[in-house]
């Protein structure tokens, strides 16, 4: 599951600039439900990452049981912070 697939699935486009602002809450609600149901570690991380970029990610300890996954998420957050608001992944 890559980011383009997630964007297409939840927003109907791979370009976030084309997403209507009022569509974001419903999409993030669906992503949060799917995140809670998803068992695959990679897919969970991809969903959480997109939710993070949309400022809707749940706390790490509620999403990731494995410390390595939590550390990967922290690294992602650090990289996003270093990129700045205009360059976030």
C-alpha positions in Angstrom: 0.0 0.0 0.0 1.6 3.2 -1.1 0.6 6.8 -0.5 -0.8 7.3 -4.0 -3.1 4.2 -3.4 -4.2 5.7 -0.1 -4.9 9.1 -1.5 -6.9 7.6 -4.4 -8.8 5.3 -2.0 -9.8 7.9 0.5 -10.0 11.1 -1.6 -10.6 9.9 -5.2 -7.4 11.7 -6.4 -3.6 11.3 -5.9 -3.3 15.1 -5.7 -4.1 16.5 -2.2 -4.3 20.0 -3.7 -7.5 18.8 -5.5 -9.2 17.6 -2.3 -12.0 19.7 -1.1 -11.5 20.8 2.5 -14.9 19.6 3.6 -14.1 16.1 2.3 -11.2 15.7 4.7 -13.1 14.9 8.0 -15.1 12.0 6.5 -11.9 10.6 4.8 -9.9 10.8 8.1 -12.8 9.1 10.0 -12.7 6.2 7.4 -8.9 6.0 7.7 -9.1 5.8 11.5 -11.6 3.0 11.3 -9.5 1.2 8.8 -6.4 1.7 10.9 -8.1 0.1 13.9 -9.1 -2.9 11.7 -5.8 -3.3 9.8 -3.5 -6.1 11.0 -0.7 -5.7 8.4 2.2 -3.7 10.0 3.1 -1.9 6.8 -0.4 -0.9 5.9 -1.0 0.3 9.5 2.1 2.4 9.2 1.0 3.9 5.9 -2.4 4.7 7.2 -1.0 6.3 10.4 1.5 8.3 8.3 -1.2 9.8 6.1 -3.3 10.5 9.2 -0.3 12.2 10.7 0.2 14.4 7.7 -3.5 15.4 8.0 -3.1 16.1 11.8 -5.5 13.3 12.7 -3.2 10.5 13.8 -3.9 8.7 17.0 -1.2 8.4 19.7 1.7 6.0 18.9 1.1 3.8 21.9 -2.5 3.2 20.8 -1.6 2.2 17.3 1.8 0.4 17.4 2.3 -2.5 19.8 5.9 -3.0 18.7 8.6 -0.5 19.9 10.3 -0.7 16.5 7.1 0.5 14.8 6.8 3.3 17.4 10.4 4.3 16.7 9.8 4.3 13.0 6.8 6.6 13.5 8.9 8.9 15.7 11.5 9.1 12.9 8.8 9.9 10.4 7.5 12.7 12.6 11.1 14.1 13.0 11.6 14.0 9.2 8.3 15.7 8.6 9.2 18.4 11.1 12.6 19.0 9.5 11.0 19.3 6.1 8.8 22.2 7.3 5.1 22.9 6.5 5.7 23.5 2.8 7.8 20.5 2.2 6.3 17.8 4.5 6.3 14.3 3.0 
